[in-house]
Amino acid sequence: MYSGRRLGNHFLEVQYDENDQVYIMVHSGSRGIGYKLGEYFNDVATTLNNRWYSSVSVPFLPVDTIEGQAYIAWTDLACRFAYLSRRGMLNEVKRCLRHEFPDVEFITSEITDDVIDETFSVHHNYARLENHFKRNAYVHRKGACSARAGELGIIPGNMADSSYIVRGKGNKLSMNSSSHGAGRRCGRRAFCREMEGRYDEIEKSLKGIVHSDFGEFSYGKDKGMKDVSEAKQAYKSIEGVMSHQQDLVEPIIKLMPLISMKG
């Protein structure tokens, strides 16, 4: 079934593990704040780099400048907003579950001690000052997660396949990082063109999973085309991705989707 609303890659999923325990997973960020900050400070950096006659291909801001310090402060604020937003959504889901199942118990603390209100959170697009190879430097993880030794992480798959809760192995060559998820195998619109007229394949792959309706593109030359860019087939195999980062993380819990709501 298809509606007129486009879907994004942010999601709320109800999942289960091999012991039939139920999990709630939310993927959401700063809801556009980070994007706007990036645009603004990239323009600032470009202007200053031109003034300095810099020859580097990527605009930069020295961290000891007013502009550099402002960028760090604003990105920290965006991460804080994203964290509180996820907590708010999870608390609302928990409230609904308590209403329907008064005896429900939330037991995330049995997995990790690093919880607040029985939830834990992982950033995947941020900059953090760290020490690697005997140097202090800001590490920007875009589409990547921190995977320090023993650190808990989340690696989502797609609407139809498994996701993983993992523990980092602290691989120094990756600067203590791992993938953030399965990752796309091609661009959004290219995939949607590829799948035109093959929507039954997508619905078949989602059999047994309650999910959001897919929408349509509302602008550009593809206006009116079904936007199925969040379908399982748009993503790489999560199992393949996990097999290629065995030296980065240890999978500890495999989760399968029951409900997948994209937004």
Secondary structure, DSSP 8 states (H G I E B T S, - for coil): -B-S----S-EEEEEE-TT--EEEEEE--STTHHHHHHHHHHHHHHHHHHHTT---SS----TTSHHHHHHHHHHHHHHHHHHHHHHHHHHHHHHHHHHH-TT----GGGT-S--BTTB----SEEEEEEEETTEEEEEEEESEEE--TT-EEEE---SSS-EEEEEE---GGGTSEEESSS-BSS-HHHHHHHTTT-HHHHHHHTTT-EE--BEE--SSTTTTSEE-TTSGGGB--HHHHHHTTTTTEEEEEEEEEEEEEE-
